[in-house]
């Protein structure tokens, strides 16, 4: 695939085709590193690793658990 370098403000940029974005689960705001290697420009990304629910629950302790929230009186057919 071929594209052009374009000037954007005081910088230059290359547009990444949507197909590459979708195939790599990328999107607006994903941090990337730009590396110059052996005459090539390489764009690398690290998507955040998924954390299991069990690991998240294990991190709950008395310092970070929130208090119960009062949502008011029952106003419908809620069953608790």
mmJSON file of the N, C-alpha and C atoms, coordinates in Angstrom:
{"data_MODEL":{"atom_site":{
"group_PDB":["ATOM","ATOM","ATOM","ATOM","ATOM","ATOM","ATOM","ATOM","ATOM","ATOM","ATOM","ATOM","ATOM","ATOM","ATOM","ATOM","ATOM","ATOM","ATOM","ATOM","ATOM","ATOM","ATOM","ATOM","ATOM","ATOM","ATOM","ATOM","ATOM","ATOM","ATOM","ATOM","ATOM","ATOM","ATOM","ATOM","ATOM","ATOM","ATOM","ATOM","ATOM","ATOM","ATOM","ATOM","ATOM","ATOM","ATOM","ATOM","ATOM","ATOM","ATOM","ATOM","ATOM","ATOM","ATOM","ATOM","ATOM","ATOM","ATOM","ATOM","ATOM","ATOM","ATOM","ATOM","ATOM","ATOM","ATOM","ATOM","ATOM","ATOM","ATOM","ATOM","ATOM","ATOM","ATOM","ATOM","ATOM","ATOM","ATOM","ATOM","ATOM","ATOM","ATOM","ATOM","ATOM","ATOM","ATOM","ATOM","ATOM","ATOM","ATOM","ATOM","ATOM","ATOM","ATOM","ATOM","ATOM","ATOM","ATOM","ATOM","ATOM","ATOM","ATOM","ATOM","ATOM","ATOM","ATOM","ATOM","ATOM","ATOM","ATOM","ATOM","ATOM","ATOM","ATOM","ATOM","ATOM","ATOM","ATOM","ATOM","ATOM","ATOM","ATOM","ATOM","ATOM","ATOM","ATOM","ATOM","ATOM","ATOM","ATOM","ATOM","ATOM","ATOM","ATOM","ATOM","ATOM","ATOM","ATOM","ATOM","ATOM","ATOM","ATOM","ATOM","ATOM","ATOM","ATOM","ATOM","ATOM","ATOM","ATOM","ATOM","ATOM","ATOM","ATOM","ATOM","ATOM","ATOM","ATOM","ATOM","ATOM","ATOM","ATOM","ATOM","ATOM","ATOM","ATOM","ATOM","ATOM","ATOM","ATOM","ATOM","ATOM","ATOM","ATOM","ATOM","ATOM","ATOM","ATOM","ATOM","ATOM","ATOM","ATOM","ATOM","ATOM","ATOM","ATOM","ATOM","ATOM","ATOM","ATOM","ATOM","ATOM","ATOM","ATOM","ATOM","ATOM","ATOM","ATOM","ATOM","ATOM","ATOM","ATOM","ATOM","ATOM","ATOM","ATOM","ATOM","ATOM","ATOM","ATOM","ATOM","ATOM","ATOM","ATOM","ATOM","ATOM","ATOM","ATOM","ATOM","ATOM","ATOM","ATOM","ATOM","ATOM","ATOM","ATOM","ATOM","ATOM","ATOM","ATOM","ATOM","ATOM","ATOM","ATOM","ATOM","ATOM","ATOM","ATOM","ATOM"],
"id":[1,2,3,4,5,6,7,8,9,10,11,12,13,14,15,16,17,18,19,20,21,22,23,24,25,26,27,28,29,30,31,32,33,34,35,36,37,38,39,40,41,42,43,44,45,46,47,48,49,50,51,52,53,54,55,56,57,58,59,60,61,62,63,64,65,66,67,68,69,70,71,72,73,74,75,76,77,78,79,80,81,82,83,84,85,86,87,88,89,90,91,92,93,94,95,96,97,98,99,100,101,102,103,104,105,106,107,108,109,110,111,112,113,114,115,116,117,118,119,120,121,122,123,124,125,126,127,128,129,130,131,132,133,134,135,136,137,138,139,140,141,142,143,144,145,146,147,148,149,150,151,152,153,154,155,156,157,158,159,160,161,162,163,164,165,166,167,168,169,170,171,172,173,174,175,176,177,178,179,180,181,182,183,184,185,186,187,188,189,190,191,192,193,194,195,196,197,198,199,200,201,202,203,204,205,206,207,208,209,210,211,212,213,214,215,216,217,218,219,220,221,222,223,224,225,226,227,228,229,230,231,232,233,234,235,236,237,238,239,240],
"type_symbol":["N","C","C","N","C","C","N","C","C","N","C","C","N","C","C","N","C","C","N","C","C","N","C","C","N","C","C","N","C","C","N","C","C","N","C","C","N","C","C","N","C","C","N","C","C","N","C","C","N","C","C","N","C","C","N","C","C","N","C","C","N","C","C","N","C","C","N","C","C","N","C","C","N","C","C","N","C","C","N","C","C","N","C","C","N","C","C","N","C","C","N","C","C","N","C","C","N","C","C","N","C","C","N","C","C","N","C","C","N","C","C","N","C","C","N","C","C","N","C","C","N","C","C","N","C","C","N","C","C","N","C","C","N","C","C","N","C","C","N","C","C","N","C","C","N","C","C","N","C","C","N","C","C","N","C","C","N","C","C","N","C","C","N","C","C","N","C","C","N","C","C","N","C","C","N","C","C","N","C","C","N","C","C","N","C","C","N","C","C","N","C","C","N","C","C","N","C","C","N","C","C","N","C","C","N","C","C","N","C","C","N","C","C","N","C","C","N","C","C","N","C","C","N","C","C","N","C","C","N","C","C","N","C","C","N","C","C","N","C","C"],
"label_atom_id":["N","CA","C","N","CA","C","N","CA","C","N","CA","C","N","CA","C","N","CA","C","N","CA","C","N","CA","C","N","CA","C","N","CA","C","N","CA","C","N","CA","C","N","CA","C","N","CA","C","N","CA","C","N","CA","C","N","CA","C","N","CA","C","N","CA","C","N","CA","C","N","CA","C","N","CA","C","N","CA","C","N","CA","C","N","CA","C","N","CA","C","N","CA","C","N","CA","C","N","CA","C","N","CA","C","N","CA","C","N","CA","C","N","CA","C","N","CA","C","N","CA","C","N","CA","C","N","CA","C","N","CA","C","N","CA","C","N","CA","C","N","CA","C","N","CA","C","N","CA","C","N","CA","C","N","CA","C","N","CA","C","N","CA","C","N","CA","C","N","CA","C","N","CA","C","N","CA","C","N","CA","C","N","CA","C","N","CA","C","N","CA","C","N","CA","C","N","CA","C","N","CA","C","N","CA","C","N","CA","C","N","CA","C","N","CA","C","N","CA","C","N","CA","C","N","CA","C","N","CA","C","N","CA","C","N","CA","C","N","CA","C","N","CA","C","N","CA","C","N","CA","C","N","CA","C","N","CA","C","N","CA","C","N","CA","C","N","CA","C","N","CA","C","N","CA","C","N","CA","C"],
"label_alt_id":[null,null,null,null,null,null,null,null,null,null,null,null,null,null,null,null,null,null,null,null,null,null,null,null,null,null,null,null,null,null,null,null,null,null,null,null,null,null,null,null,null,null,null,null,null,null,null,null,null,null,null,null,null,null,null,null,null,null,null,null,null,null,null,null,null,null,null,null,null,null,null,null,null,null,null,null,null,null,null,null,null,null,null,null,null,null,null,null,null,null,null,null,null,null,null,null,null,null,null,null,null,null,null,null,null,null,null,null,null,null,null,null,null,null,null,null,null,null,null,null,null,null,null,null,null,null,null,null,null,null,null,null,null,null,null,null,null,null,null,null,null,null,null,null,null,null,null,null,null,null,null,null,null,null,null,null,null,null,null,null,null,null,null,null,null,null,null,null,null,null,null,null,null,null,null,null,null,null,null,null,null,null,null,null,null,null,null,null,null,null,null,null,null,null,null,null,null,null,null,null,null,null,null,null,null,null,null,null,null,null,null,null,null,null,null,null,null,null,null,null,null,null,null,null,null,null,null,null,null,null,null,null,null,null,null,null,null,null,null,null],
"label_comp_id":["UNK","UNK","UNK","UNK","UNK","UNK","UNK","UNK","UNK","UNK","UNK","UNK","UNK","UNK","UNK","UNK","UNK","UNK","UNK","UNK","UNK","UNK","UNK","UNK","UNK","UNK","UNK","UNK","UNK","UNK","UNK","UNK","UNK","UNK","UNK","UNK","UNK","UNK","UNK","UNK","UNK","UNK","UNK","UNK","UNK","UNK","UNK","UNK","UNK","UNK","UNK","UNK","UNK","UNK","UNK","UNK","UNK","UNK","UNK","UNK","UNK","UNK","UNK","UNK","UNK","UNK","UNK","UNK","UNK","UNK","UNK","UNK","UNK","UNK","UNK","UNK","UNK","UNK","UNK","UNK","UNK","UNK","UNK","UNK","UNK","UNK","UNK","UNK","UNK","UNK","UNK","UNK","UNK","UNK","UNK","UNK","UNK","UNK","UNK","UNK","UNK","UNK","UNK","UNK","UNK","UNK","UNK","UNK","UNK","UNK","UNK","UNK","UNK","UNK","UNK","UNK","UNK","UNK","UNK","UNK","UNK","UNK","UNK","UNK","UNK","UNK","UNK","UNK","UNK","UNK","UNK","UNK","UNK","UNK","UNK","UNK","UNK","UNK","UNK","UNK","UNK","UNK","UNK","UNK","UNK","UNK","UNK","UNK","UNK","UNK","UNK","UNK","UNK","UNK","UNK","UNK","UNK","UNK","UNK","UNK","UNK","UNK","UNK","UNK","UNK","UNK","UNK","UNK","UNK","UNK","UNK","UNK","UNK","UNK","UNK","UNK","UNK","UNK","UNK","UNK","UNK","UNK","UNK","UNK","UNK","UNK","UNK","UNK","UNK","UNK","UNK","UNK","UNK","UNK","UNK","UNK","UNK","UNK","UNK","UNK","UNK","UNK","UNK","UNK","UNK","UNK","UNK","UNK","UNK","UNK","UNK","UNK","UNK","UNK","UNK","UNK","UNK","UNK","UNK","UNK","UNK","UNK","UNK","UNK","UNK","UNK","UNK","UNK","UNK","UNK","UNK","UNK","UNK","UNK","UNK","UNK","UNK","UNK","UNK","UNK"],
"label_asym_id":["A","A","A","A","A","A","A","A","A","A","A","A","A","A","A","A","A","A","A","A","A","A","A","A","A","A","A","A","A","A","A","A","A","A","A","A","A","A","A","A","A","A","A","A","A","A","A","A","A","A","A","A","A","A","A","A","A","A","A","A","A","A","A","A","A","A","A","A","A","A","A","A","A","A","A","A","A","A","A","A","A","A","A","A","A","A","A","A","A","A","A","A","A","A","A","A","A","A","A","A","A","A","A","A","A","A","A","A","A","A","A","A","A","A","A","A","A","A","A","A","A","A","A","A","A","A","A","A","A","A","A","A","A","A","A","A","A","A","A","A","A","A","A","A","A","A","A","A","A","A","A","A","A","A","A","A","A","A","A","A","A","A","A","A","A","A","A","A","A","A","A","A","A","A","A","A","A","A","A","A","A","A","A","A","A","A","A","A","A","A","A","A","A","A","A","A","A","A","A","A","A","A","A","A","A","A","A","A","A","A","A","A","A","A","A","A","A","A","A","A","A","A","A","A","A","A","A","A","A","A","A","A","A","A","A","A","A","A","A","A"],
"label_entity_id":["1","1","1","1","1","1","1","1","1","1","1","1","1","1","1","1","1","1","1","1","1","1","1","1","1","1","1","1","1","1","1","1","1","1","1","1","1","1","1","1","1","1","1","1","1","1","1","1","1","1","1","1","1","1","1","1","1","1","1","1","1","1","1","1","1","1","1","1","1","1","1","1","1","1","1","1","1","1","1","1","1","1","1","1","1","1","1","1","1","1","1","1","1","1","1","1","1","1","1","1","1","1","1","1","1","1","1","1","1","1","1","1","1","1","1","1","1","1","1","1","1","1","1","1","1","1","1","1","1","1","1","1","1","1","1","1","1","1","1","1","1","1","1","1","1","1","1","1","1","1","1","1","1","1","1","1","1","1","1","1","1","1","1","1","1","1","1","1","1","1","1","1","1","1","1","1","1","1","1","1","1","1","1","1","1","1","1","1","1","1","1","1","1","1","1","1","1","1","1","1","1","1","1","1","1","1","1","1","1","1","1","1","1","1","1","1","1","1","1","1","1","1","1","1","1","1","1","1","1","1","1","1","1","1","1","1","1","1","1","1"],
"label_seq_id":[1,1,1,2,2,2,3,3,3,4,4,4,5,5,5,6,6,6,7,7,7,8,8,8,9,9,9,10,10,10,11,11,11,12,12,12,13,13,13,14,14,14,15,15,15,16,16,16,17,17,17,18,18,18,19,19,19,20,20,20,21,21,21,22,22,22,23,23,23,24,24,24,25,25,25,26,26,26,27,27,27,28,28,28,29,29,29,30,30,30,31,31,31,32,32,32,33,33,33,34,34,34,35,35,35,36,36,36,37,37,37,38,38,38,39,39,39,40,40,40,41,41,41,42,42,42,43,43,43,44,44,44,45,45,45,46,46,46,47,47,47,48,48,48,49,49,49,50,50,50,51,51,51,52,52,52,53,53,53,54,54,54,55,55,55,56,56,56,57,57,57,58,58,58,59,59,59,60,60,60,61,61,61,62,62,62,63,63,63,64,64,64,65,65,65,66,66,66,67,67,67,68,68,68,69,69,69,70,70,70,71,71,71,72,72,72,73,73,73,74,74,74,75,75,75,76,76,76,77,77,77,78,78,78,79,79,79,80,80,80],
"pdbx_PDB_ins_code":[null,null,null,null,null,null,null,null,null,null,null,null,null,null,null,null,null,null,null,null,null,null,null,null,null,null,null,null,null,null,null,null,null,null,null,null,null,null,null,null,null,null,null,null,null,null,null,null,null,null,null,null,null,null,null,null,null,null,null,null,null,null,null,null,null,null,null,null,null,null,null,null,null,null,null,null,null,null,null,null,null,null,null,null,null,null,null,null,null,null,null,null,null,null,null,null,null,null,null,null,null,null,null,null,null,null,null,null,null,null,null,null,null,null,null,null,null,null,null,null,null,null,null,null,null,null,null,null,null,null,null,null,null,null,null,null,null,null,null,null,null,null,null,null,null,null,null,null,null,null,null,null,null,null,null,null,null,null,null,null,null,null,null,null,null,null,null,null,null,null,null,null,null,null,null,null,null,null,null,null,null,null,null,null,null,null,null,null,null,null,null,null,null,null,null,null,null,null,null,null,null,null,null,null,null,null,null,null,null,null,null,null,null,null,null,null,null,null,null,null,null,null,null,null,null,null,null,null,null,null,null,null,null,null,null,null,null,null,null,null],
"Cartn_x":[0.838,0.0,0.883,0.488,1.272,0.42,1.049,0.373,1.37,0.989,1.877,2.012,3.157,3.356,2.67,1.914,1.195,1.537,1.559,1.831,0.529,0.594,-0.537,-0.012,-0.327,0.194,1.699,2.406,3.865,4.481,3.674,4.149,3.808,4.269,3.924,3.276,2.418,1.736,1.466,1.172,0.785,-0.545,-1.512,-2.815,-2.734,-3.309,-3.339,-4.717,-4.781,-6.077,-6.934,-8.242,-9.189,-9.045,-8.757,-8.606,-7.492,-6.364,-5.255,-5.67,-6.375,-6.859,-7.778,-8.735,-9.702,-9.029,-8.115,-7.447,-6.573,-6.125,-5.219,-5.871,-7.198,-7.961,-7.422,-7.056,-6.551,-7.664,-7.415,-8.404,-7.833,-8.652,-8.261,-7.737,-6.567,-6.022,-5.151,-5.022,-4.166,-2.709,-1.939,-0.539,0.304,1.215,2.125,3.543,4.507,5.91,6.345,7.101,7.639,9.134,9.6,10.984,11.608,12.834,13.594,14.559,14.453,15.257,15.681,16.98,17.527,16.898,16.768,16.209,14.698,14.031,12.573,11.99,10.781,10.032,8.991,9.022,8.133,7.229,5.932,4.967,4.576,4.852,4.546,3.486,2.626,1.603,1.537,1.102,0.87,-0.533,-1.436,-2.785,-2.763,-3.554,-3.58,-4.026,-3.401,-3.791,-5.118,-5.945,-7.217,-6.954,-7.619,-7.489,-8.742,-8.567,-9.721,-10.496,-11.773,-12.618,-12.05,-11.561,-10.995,-9.819,-8.937,-7.791,-8.254,-9.278,-9.791,-10.401,-11.174,-11.816,-10.764,-9.694,-8.63,-7.94,-8.069,-7.443,-8.324,-9.56,-10.449,-9.989,-9.865,-9.511,-10.243,-10.024,-10.766,-10.43,-9.306,-8.921,-9.537,-9.971,-10.478,-11.917,-12.573,-13.963,-14.886,-15.884,-16.791,-17.905,-18.519,-19.627,-20.904,-21.867,-23.16,-23.805,-24.495,-25.155,-26.657,-27.308,-28.757,-29.418,-30.199,-30.859,-32.298,-32.685,-34.024,-35.012,-36.259,-37.31,-37.644,-38.25,-38.722,-39.802,-39.732,-40.733,-41.359,-41.101,-41.649,-41.817,-41.524,-41.662,-40.316,-39.359,-38.042,-38.152,-37.341,-37.277,-35.835,-35.658,-34.295,-34.144],
"Cartn_y":[-1.178,0.0,1.242,2.231,3.461,4.63,5.557,6.756,7.905,9.079,10.24,10.821,11.411,12.18,13.525,13.974,15.249,16.137,17.431,18.392,18.69,18.58,18.905,19.853,21.125,22.119,22.196,22.063,22.098,20.704,19.693,18.312,17.708,16.502,15.739,14.444,13.878,12.649,11.767,10.519,9.535,8.957,8.921,8.342,6.829,6.172,4.711,4.271,3.431,3.003,2.288,2.462,1.896,0.376,-0.289,-1.75,-2.172,-1.452,-1.757,-1.452,-0.352,0.014,-1.079,-1.506,-2.531,-3.879,-4.282,-5.577,-5.665,-4.526,-4.501,-3.94,-3.785,-3.285,-1.95,-1.08,0.237,1.263,2.463,3.524,4.834,5.84,7.174,7.137,7.698,7.796,6.626,5.576,4.444,4.906,4.763,5.202,4.282,4.884,4.134,4.657,3.829,4.241,4.252,5.278,5.355,5.103,4.071,3.634,3.692,4.194,4.195,3.016,2.075,0.858,0.408,0.353,-0.133,0.542,1.846,2.579,2.497,1.928,1.803,2.584,3.056,3.674,2.657,2.297,1.264,1.901,1.626,2.085,0.874,0.926,-0.193,0.25,-0.672,-0.377,-1.518,-1.201,-2.196,-1.984,-2.877,-2.78,-3.234,-2.612,-3.036,-4.49,-5.216,-6.605,-6.64,-7.626,-7.785,-8.345,-7.785,-8.237,-9.02,-10.19,-11.024,-10.414,-10.759,-10.288,-10.754,-11.981,-12.52,-11.665,-11.247,-10.413,-9.046,-8.501,-7.192,-7.289,-8.343,-8.521,-8.715,-9.423,-9.643,-8.354,-7.3,-6.016,-5.143,-5.563,-4.799,-4.975,-3.862,-3.914,-2.813,-2.709,-1.735,-0.292,-0.06,1.301,1.773,0.838,1.269,0.836,0.206,-0.208,0.988,1.175,2.304,1.907,2.912,2.676,2.387,1.826,1.541,2.839,2.804,3.986,3.819,4.807,4.768,5.273,4.421,4.787,5.256,5.442,5.92,4.786,5.163,4.178,3.428,2.251,1.455,2.26,2.324,3.099,2.31,1.016,0.189,-1.23,-2.189,-3.584,-4.248,-3.48,-4.037,-5.175,-6.192,-7.28,-7.331,-7.205,-7.22,-8.382],
"Cartn_z":[0.0,0.0,0.0,-0.71,-0.786,-0.318,0.398,0.879,0.838,1.286,1.268,2.672,2.92,4.144,3.93,4.934,4.821,6.01,5.763,6.832,7.574,8.901,9.776,10.837,10.72,11.665,11.537,12.662,12.652,12.527,12.313,12.234,10.882,10.68,9.495,9.939,9.106,9.482,8.285,8.59,7.585,8.04,7.16,7.505,7.421,8.41,8.441,7.957,6.941,6.408,7.456,7.354,8.304,8.411,7.31,7.324,8.29,8.285,9.197,10.63,10.838,12.18,12.706,11.907,12.337,12.571,11.687,11.823,13.066,13.582,14.724,15.984,15.964,17.114,17.628,16.708,17.075,16.971,17.447,17.349,17.837,17.86,18.284,19.72,19.94,21.286,21.721,20.897,21.268,21.178,22.273,22.228,21.355,20.598,19.734,19.925,19.547,19.519,18.061,17.681,16.33,16.44,15.729,15.814,14.434,14.377,13.136,13.217,12.271,12.337,10.939,10.702,9.423,8.208,8.26,7.134,7.013,8.031,8.031,9.203,9.032,10.121,10.557,11.832,12.366,13.407,13.31,14.313,15.144,16.449,17.337,18.346,18.705,19.703,20.705,21.896,22.941,23.473,23.087,23.628,25.076,25.94,27.329,27.449,28.366,28.586,29.316,28.979,29.664,31.053,32.034,33.41,33.761,34.339,34.673,35.835,35.909,37.004,38.341,38.387,39.625,40.113,39.192,39.574,40.063,39.408,39.839,41.23,41.462,42.767,43.85,43.537,44.519,44.939,44.132,44.472,45.361,45.612,46.488,47.931,48.617,50.039,50.781,52.082,52.9,52.537,51.862,51.486,50.174,49.314,48.009,47.724,48.679,48.46,48.751,47.911,48.122,49.085,49.662,50.587,49.805,50.505,49.896,49.432,48.307,47.757,47.911,48.531,48.71,47.433,46.799,45.551,45.787,47.037,47.343,47.531,47.731,47.955,46.669,46.838,45.708,44.98,43.656,42.921,41.784,41.745,40.686,41.186,40.36,40.74,40.986,41.528,41.798,42.812,42.623,43.581,44.072,45.373,45.921,46.845],
"occupancy":[1.0,1.0,1.0,1.0,1.0,1.0,1.0,1.0,1.0,1.0,1.0,1.0,1.0,1.0,1.0,1.0,1.0,1.0,1.0,1.0,1.0,1.0,1.0,1.0,1.0,1.0,1.0,1.0,1.0,1.0,1.0,1.0,1.0,1.0,1.0,1.0,1.0,1.0,1.0,1.0,1.0,1.0,1.0,1.0,1.0,1.0,1.0,1.0,1.0,1.0,1.0,1.0,1.0,1.0,1.0,1.0,1.0,1.0,1.0,1.0,1.0,1.0,1.0,1.0,1.0,1.0,1.0,1.0,1.0,1.0,1.0,1.0,1.0,1.0,1.0,1.0,1.0,1.0,1.0,1.0,1.0,1.0,1.0,1.0,1.0,1.0,1.0,1.0,1.0,1.0,1.0,1.0,1.0,1.0,1.0,1.0,1.0,1.0,1.0,1.0,1.0,1.0,1.0,1.0,1.0,1.0,1.0,1.0,1.0,1.0,1.0,1.0,1.0,1.0,1.0,1.0,1.0,1.0,1.0,1.0,1.0,1.0,1.0,1.0,1.0,1.0,1.0,1.0,1.0,1.0,1.0,1.0,1.0,1.0,1.0,1.0,1.0,1.0,1.0,1.0,1.0,1.0,1.0,1.0,1.0,1.0,1.0,1.0,1.0,1.0,1.0,1.0,1.0,1.0,1.0,1.0,1.0,1.0,1.0,1.0,1.0,1.0,1.0,1.0,1.0,1.0,1.0,1.0,1.0,1.0,1.0,1.0,1.0,1.0,1.0,1.0,1.0,1.0,1.0,1.0,1.0,1.0,1.0,1.0,1.0,1.0,1.0,1.0,1.0,1.0,1.0,1.0,1.0,1.0,1.0,1.0,1.0,1.0,1.0,1.0,1.0,1.0,1.0,1.0,1.0,1.0,1.0,1.0,1.0,1.0,1.0,1.0,1.0,1.0,1.0,1.0,1.0,1.0,1.0,1.0,1.0,1.0,1.0,1.0,1.0,1.0,1.0,1.0,1.0,1.0,1.0,1.0,1.0,1.0,1.0,1.0,1.0,1.0,1.0,1.0],
"B_iso_or_equiv":[0.0,0.0,0.0,0.0,0.0,0.0,0.0,0.0,0.0,0.0,0.0,0.0,0.0,0.0,0.0,0.0,0.0,0.0,0.0,0.0,0.0,0.0,0.0,0.0,0.0,0.0,0.0,0.0,0.0,0.0,0.0,0.0,0.0,0.0,0.0,0.0,0.0,0.0,0.0,0.0,0.0,0.0,0.0,0.0,0.0,0.0,0.0,0.0,0.0,0.0,0.0,0.0,0.0,0.0,0.0,0.0,0.0,0.0,0.0,0.0,0.0,0.0,0.0,0.0,0.0,0.0,0.0,0.0,0.0,0.0,0.0,0.0,0.0,0.0,0.0,0.0,0.0,0.0,0.0,0.0,0.0,0.0,0.0,0.0,0.0,0.0,0.0,0.0,0.0,0.0,0.0,0.0,0.0,0.0,0.0,0.0,0.0,0.0,0.0,0.0,0.0,0.0,0.0,0.0,0.0,0.0,0.0,0.0,0.0,0.0,0.0,0.0,0.0,0.0,0.0,0.0,0.0,0.0,0.0,0.0,0.0,0.0,0.0,0.0,0.0,0.0,0.0,0.0,0.0,0.0,0.0,0.0,0.0,0.0,0.0,0.0,0.0,0.0,0.0,0.0,0.0,0.0,0.0,0.0,0.0,0.0,0.0,0.0,0.0,0.0,0.0,0.0,0.0,0.0,0.0,0.0,0.0,0.0,0.0,0.0,0.0,0.0,0.0,0.0,0.0,0.0,0.0,0.0,0.0,0.0,0.0,0.0,0.0,0.0,0.0,0.0,0.0,0.0,0.0,0.0,0.0,0.0,0.0,0.0,0.0,0.0,0.0,0.0,0.0,0.0,0.0,0.0,0.0,0.0,0.0,0.0,0.0,0.0,0.0,0.0,0.0,0.0,0.0,0.0,0.0,0.0,0.0,0.0,0.0,0.0,0.0,0.0,0.0,0.0,0.0,0.0,0.0,0.0,0.0,0.0,0.0,0.0,0.0,0.0,0.0,0.0,0.0,0.0,0.0,0.0,0.0,0.0,0.0,0.0,0.0,0.0,0.0,0.0,0.0,0.0],
"pdbx_formal_charge":[null,null,null,null,null,null,null,null,null,null,null,null,null,null,null,null,null,null,null,null,null,null,null,null,null,null,null,null,null,null,null,null,null,null,null,null,null,null,null,null,null,null,null,null,null,null,null,null,null,null,null,null,null,null,null,null,null,null,null,null,null,null,null,null,null,null,null,null,null,null,null,null,null,null,null,null,null,null,null,null,null,null,null,null,null,null,null,null,null,null,null,null,null,null,null,null,null,null,null,null,null,null,null,null,null,null,null,null,null,null,null,null,null,null,null,null,null,null,null,null,null,null,null,null,null,null,null,null,null,null,null,null,null,null,null,null,null,null,null,null,null,null,null,null,null,null,null,null,null,null,null,null,null,null,null,null,null,null,null,null,null,null,null,null,null,null,null,null,null,null,null,null,null,null,null,null,null,null,null,null,null,null,null,null,null,null,null,null,null,null,null,null,null,null,null,null,null,null,null,null,null,null,null,null,null,null,null,null,null,null,null,null,null,null,null,null,null,null,null,null,null,null,null,null,null,null,null,null,null,null,null,null,null,null,null,null,null,null,null,null],
"auth_seq_id":[1,1,1,2,2,2,3,3,3,4,4,4,5,5,5,6,6,6,7,7,7,8,8,8,9,9,9,10,10,10,11,11,11,12,12,12,13,13,13,14,14,14,15,15,15,16,16,16,17,17,17,18,18,18,19,19,19,20,20,20,21,21,21,22,22,22,23,23,23,24,24,24,25,25,25,26,26,26,27,27,27,28,28,28,29,29,29,30,30,30,31,31,31,32,32,32,33,33,33,34,34,34,35,35,35,36,36,36,37,37,37,38,38,38,39,39,39,40,40,40,41,41,41,42,42,42,43,43,43,44,44,44,45,45,45,46,46,46,47,47,47,48,48,48,49,49,49,50,50,50,51,51,51,52,52,52,53,53,53,54,54,54,55,55,55,56,56,56,57,57,57,58,58,58,59,59,59,60,60,60,61,61,61,62,62,62,63,63,63,64,64,64,65,65,65,66,66,66,67,67,67,68,68,68,69,69,69,70,70,70,71,71,71,72,72,72,73,73,73,74,74,74,75,75,75,76,76,76,77,77,77,78,78,78,79,79,79,80,80,80],
"auth_comp_id":["UNK","UNK","UNK","UNK","UNK","UNK","UNK","UNK","UNK","UNK","UNK","UNK","UNK","UNK","UNK","UNK","UNK","UNK","UNK","UNK","UNK","UNK","UNK","UNK","UNK","UNK","UNK","UNK","UNK","UNK","UNK","UNK","UNK","UNK","UNK","UNK","UNK","UNK","UNK","UNK","UNK","UNK","UNK","UNK","UNK","UNK","UNK","UNK","UNK","UNK","UNK","UNK","UNK","UNK","UNK","UNK","UNK","UNK","UNK","UNK","UNK","UNK","UNK","UNK","UNK","UNK","UNK","UNK","UNK","UNK","UNK","UNK","UNK","UNK","UNK","UNK","UNK","UNK","UNK","UNK","UNK","UNK","UNK","UNK","UNK","UNK","UNK","UNK","UNK","UNK","UNK","UNK","UNK","UNK","UNK","UNK","UNK","UNK","UNK","UNK","UNK","UNK","UNK","UNK","UNK","UNK","UNK","UNK","UNK","UNK","UNK","UNK","UNK","UNK","UNK","UNK","UNK","UNK","UNK","UNK","UNK","UNK","UNK","UNK","UNK","UNK","UNK","UNK","UNK","UNK","UNK","UNK","UNK","UNK","UNK","UNK","UNK","UNK","UNK","UNK","UNK","UNK","UNK","UNK","UNK","UNK","UNK","UNK","UNK","UNK","UNK","UNK","UNK","UNK","UNK","UNK","UNK","UNK","UNK","UNK","UNK","UNK","UNK","UNK","UNK","UNK","UNK","UNK","UNK","UNK","UNK","UNK","UNK","UNK","UNK","UNK","UNK","UNK","UNK","UNK","UNK","UNK","UNK","UNK","UNK","UNK","UNK","UNK","UNK","UNK","UNK","UNK","UNK","UNK","UNK","UNK","UNK","UNK","UNK","UNK","UNK","UNK","UNK","UNK","UNK","UNK","UNK","UNK","UNK","UNK","UNK","UNK","UNK","UNK","UNK","UNK","UNK","UNK","UNK","UNK","UNK","UNK","UNK","UNK","UNK","UNK","UNK","UNK","UNK","UNK","UNK","UNK","UNK","UNK","UNK","UNK","UNK","UNK","UNK","UNK"],
"auth_asym_id":["A","A","A","A","A","A","A","A","A","A","A","A","A","A","A","A","A","A","A","A","A","A","A","A","A","A","A","A","A","A","A","A","A","A","A","A","A","A","A","A","A","A","A","A","A","A","A","A","A","A","A","A","A","A","A","A","A","A","A","A","A","A","A","A","A","A","A","A","A","A","A","A","A","A","A","A","A","A","A","A","A","A","A","A","A","A","A","A","A","A","A","A","A","A","A","A","A","A","A","A","A","A","A","A","A","A","A","A","A","A","A","A","A","A","A","A","A","A","A","A","A","A","A","A","A","A","A","A","A","A","A","A","A","A","A","A","A","A","A","A","A","A","A","A","A","A","A","A","A","A","A","A","A","A","A","A","A","A","A","A","A","A","A","A","A","A","A","A","A","A","A","A","A","A","A","A","A","A","A","A","A","A","A","A","A","A","A","A","A","A","A","A","A","A","A","A","A","A","A","A","A","A","A","A","A","A","A","A","A","A","A","A","A","A","A","A","A","A","A","A","A","A","A","A","A","A","A","A","A","A","A","A","A","A","A","A","A","A","A","A"],
"auth_atom_id":["N","CA","C","N","CA","C","N","CA","C","N","CA","C","N","CA","C","N","CA","C","N","CA","C","N","CA","C","N","CA","C","N","CA","C","N","CA","C","N","CA","C","N","CA","C","N","CA","C","N","CA","C","N","CA","C","N","CA","C","N","CA","C","N","CA","C","N","CA","C","N","CA","C","N","CA","C","N","CA","C","N","CA","C","N","CA","C","N","CA","C","N","CA","C","N","CA","C","N","CA","C","N","CA","C","N","CA","C","N","CA","C","N","CA","C","N","CA","C","N","CA","C","N","CA","C","N","CA","C","N","CA","C","N","CA","C","N","CA","C","N","CA","C","N","CA","C","N","CA","C","N","CA","C","N","CA","C","N","CA","C","N","CA","C","N","CA","C","N","CA","C","N","CA","C","N","CA","C","N","CA","C","N","CA","C","N","CA","C","N","CA","C","N","CA","C","N","CA","C","N","CA","C","N","CA","C","N","CA","C","N","CA","C","N","CA","C","N","CA","C","N","CA","C","N","CA","C","N","CA","C","N","CA","C","N","CA","C","N","CA","C","N","CA","C","N","CA","C","N","CA","C","N","CA","C","N","CA","C","N","CA","C","N","CA","C","N","CA","C","N","CA","C","N","CA","C","N","CA","C"],
"pdbx_PDB_model_num":[1,1,1,1,1,1,1,1,1,1,1,1,1,1,1,1,1,1,1,1,1,1,1,1,1,1,1,1,1,1,1,1,1,1,1,1,1,1,1,1,1,1,1,1,1,1,1,1,1,1,1,1,1,1,1,1,1,1,1,1,1,1,1,1,1,1,1,1,1,1,1,1,1,1,1,1,1,1,1,1,1,1,1,1,1,1,1,1,1,1,1,1,1,1,1,1,1,1,1,1,1,1,1,1,1,1,1,1,1,1,1,1,1,1,1,1,1,1,1,1,1,1,1,1,1,1,1,1,1,1,1,1,1,1,1,1,1,1,1,1,1,1,1,1,1,1,1,1,1,1,1,1,1,1,1,1,1,1,1,1,1,1,1,1,1,1,1,1,1,1,1,1,1,1,1,1,1,1,1,1,1,1,1,1,1,1,1,1,1,1,1,1,1,1,1,1,1,1,1,1,1,1,1,1,1,1,1,1,1,1,1,1,1,1,1,1,1,1,1,1,1,1,1,1,1,1,1,1,1,1,1,1,1,1,1,1,1,1,1,1]
}}}
